[in-house]
Amino acid sequence: MTASFETLEYDVGGVRTVVKAIGRGRPVLYLHGAATIEGFDFAEGLADRFRVLCPSHPGFGFSGPAPHVAGMADMVLHYLNLVDILALPEKPHLMGFSMGGWMASELAGLAGERFGKVVLVAPAGLNDPAHPAAALGSIQPQDFPGYLTHDVSVALRYFPDGTDPAFAEAFGADRAREGETLGRVLAPFGMGHPNLRRFLARIANPALVVWGTEDRLLPASQAPLWVEALPNARLLRVEDAGHLVLQEKPDVLRPIGDFLAD
């Protein structure tokens, strides 16, 4: 992590929850994806106008274990509790990436009045058989970086390159720990919710859907489905970007910030 973050720590229902925070301004609550490989450095691109709060999910990243988690509903409850604890001076905007986009969708569908605007970056969860996501179990580990970014050199900087055994060991341990928790989140329905459109229909908040045109994990052809299902949404396509669109095309943080600030 090269950006300068504050580290905040809270007890949320017995789960040690670490929040990396950067910037000043209206708060933005950012929910990461199904792993923390890429970190939170992207948030520096919003920090000139917003205070970006980047919690690690229970059982992921910097946060403590959460053996009680049995599905996405537990994550949603965790974040409603965290928002209560934060007692922010104004409603935070809500931003979610990939699995965090699914999480943000359920949060906003159930409690949209707790948040300002909503940004969904290549969100998971809306499983449409006509627009299938990549089958994660079929991707070989050495091929995974090529699924994360269109320019594979961008993703490779987050993976061990064989020169640092300690980093490689820690990377493997982190993925195993996060994978165990992820398995419990996905246990009820897999990577999504069969009724997610019903949650989306309740989100009256202005919403922005952001998608890389070259996303190999969640195809960009899903993006219009999200915009159609959300009552007040528009789409921002990012050319020549894969799944990690915020890392591959950091300039996209400017129009995202403009949307949130407008």
N, C-alpha and C positions, 0 to 999 in steps of 0.2 A: 504494500500500500504506500503510494508516494504522496497522495493528497494528505493534508493535515486535518485529521478528524478529532473531535472530542469523543471520549468513550464514556457512555452512560450505562448504568447497570440498575436493573429493577428486579424485584421479586414479583412475578406474575403468577398467582395461583401455585406457588411453590416451585416455579421454573425460573432459574436465573436467566434473565433476558438481557442481552447486551445490545445496545443501540449505538451505532456510530453516527455522529452528527456533524454536519458541516454547514457553514453559511449563516446568513441572517436574513430575516424577512418572514413572510407567511410560511408556516410549516408545510412540508410535503412528506407524507409517510410513504416510504418505498418498500415494497415487498419483493424479495428476490425469488429466483426460480428454484428448481429442484436440486440445486447444488450451489456452492458459494465459490466456485472455481475462479470466476472473473473478478470477485471482490466488488468494492463500491466506489472505486476511483472515478467512475463516470459522473458521480454526484457533484464533482467540482464544477462541471459545466452548468449547474443550476445554482451554485452557491453564491453567485453575485446578486441574486434576487430572492432567494428562498433559503429557509433553514431545512435542509434535507435530513430526515431521520431514517436511518437504515438499520432496522433491527435484524438480527439473525433469528430465524424461526426456531422454535423449541426443537432441540436435537440437531440443529444445524449450526455451522460456522462457530461464532464466538459464544453462543448461548449454551446453557446446560442441558442435560438429558431431560427427556419428557416421556417416561415409559407409559404414561396414561394415554398418549395420543393414539386414537383408533380410527381417525378419518379426518377429512377436511373440516368437519364441523368443530372439532376441537381446536384447530388452528384459527378459525373464525372467532370462536369464543375467546381465545387467547388474545387476539388483537383488539377485540372490543374492550377487554379488561385493560389492556395496555393503554388504549386511548383514554380510558377513565383515569388511570394512574398518572398519565402525562399531564392531564388537566391543562391543555394548551390554551393560550389566550384567545385563539380563534380557530375555527374549524380547519383541520389540515386538508389539503388536497391529498388524493389517494392515487398512487402510481404502482402498478404491478407488472412484473415481467414474467412471461412464460407461466410456470405454475403459480407464481405470485400474481399473475393477471387473473387466473382462475380464482385465486383466493380473494383478490380485490373485488371481483365480480360478485362473489357470494356476500362479502362484507357490505358492498354498496347496495346490493339487492335487498338485504335485510335491514340495513341501517344507513341508508343514503343521507338521511338528515344529519348524520354525524360528520359528513365530509363535504368539501367544496367540489372541485372538479375531479374528474376521473381520467387517468391516462392508462391505457392498456397496451403494453408493448409485446407483440407476438404472443398473445395470451393462449394458454392451454385450456382445456376443459370442455370445449364445444366440439364434441366428437361427431363429425358428420362423415358417413361412409363414402360420400362422393369426394371428400377432400381429406384423405387419411393422413395422419401424422406418421412420421417414420417409426418403425418398430424398433424401439430402443434395444431390445434384447438381441436383435440381429446385427447390431453395429459392433464391429470388432474394435477393441480399445484403441488400436493405432489409427483407426479411421475416424474416431470421434471428433478430433479437431476440425476435420473437413466438413463435418455436419454443423459445426457451431458458427463458422464464418465463411463468407464467400472467398475472402483472401485468407487462406489457411495460416499464413504467417502471423495474423492477428491472434488467432486462437492458440497457436503453439507457444506463445509467450507465457501462457498460464499453466503449461504442462511441464513436468520434469523432462530435461533434455539429456539426462545421463551424467551430468557433470557434478551434481550435488546429491549424494546419497541421502543425506539427512532430509532434504526437501522432498525427495522421492518417497521416503518412508512416511513423512508427515502427510504428504498428498494422498498416499494410499490409505492411511488411517482415517483421514478426514472423509474420503469418499465412502469407506466402509461404514463409518458412523452415520453419515448423512443417508446413505442407501438403506440402512436398517430403519431409520425413522420414516424415510420416504415410502418404504414398503407398507408401513402401517397407515400412512396417509392415503395410499392408493388402494388399500384393501377392500373398501366397500364397492367402488365402482371403477377402479383403474384411474387413468389420468383424465378425470373429468367427472361431470355429474349429468346423468341422463335427462335431468330437468333444468339444465342451466339456463335455457332460453326463458324459463319462467322467472328466474332471478334477474336476467338482463332486462326483461320487460318492466321491472319495477324501478330501474335506475333512471330517475328523472334528471340526475346531475348532468351538466354538459360533459361530454366524453370525447376523448380523442383516441383513436385506434392507430397504432404505429406498427408498420410491418416492413421488413426487408424483402425486396422482390425475389431474392435468391435463397430464401430460408429453406433449408433441406429437412429440418426437424418438423416444423409446422408450416405447411405450404401457404404462400401468400394468397392463394385462392380462397382461404378461409376468411380473409379480412372483410370482404363484402357481407358475409353472413353475420359477422359481429355488428357491423354498422347497421344492417337491416334490423337486427334484433334489439338494438339499443334505441330508446325513444329519441335521444338527443345527441347523436354522435356524428363525427366525421372522420375521414380516413386520411392518414399521412403515409404515403408509400415512400420507401427509401430505396432508391436504385442501387444495384450492385452491393447489397448488404445481405448477410445471412441472419441466423437467429440472434446472435449477439449484436444487434443493430446499434446499441448505445456505445459499444466499444469499437465497432468497426467503422461507424460513421458518427463520431462525436459531435459533428456540426449539427446533428439533428436535435441536440439539446437546446439550441437557440429557438427553433419554432415550437418545441414543446414548452419552453419557458414562456414564450409569447402567448401561447394558448392559456397557460395557467394564470398569467398576469393580466390578461385582457378582461 
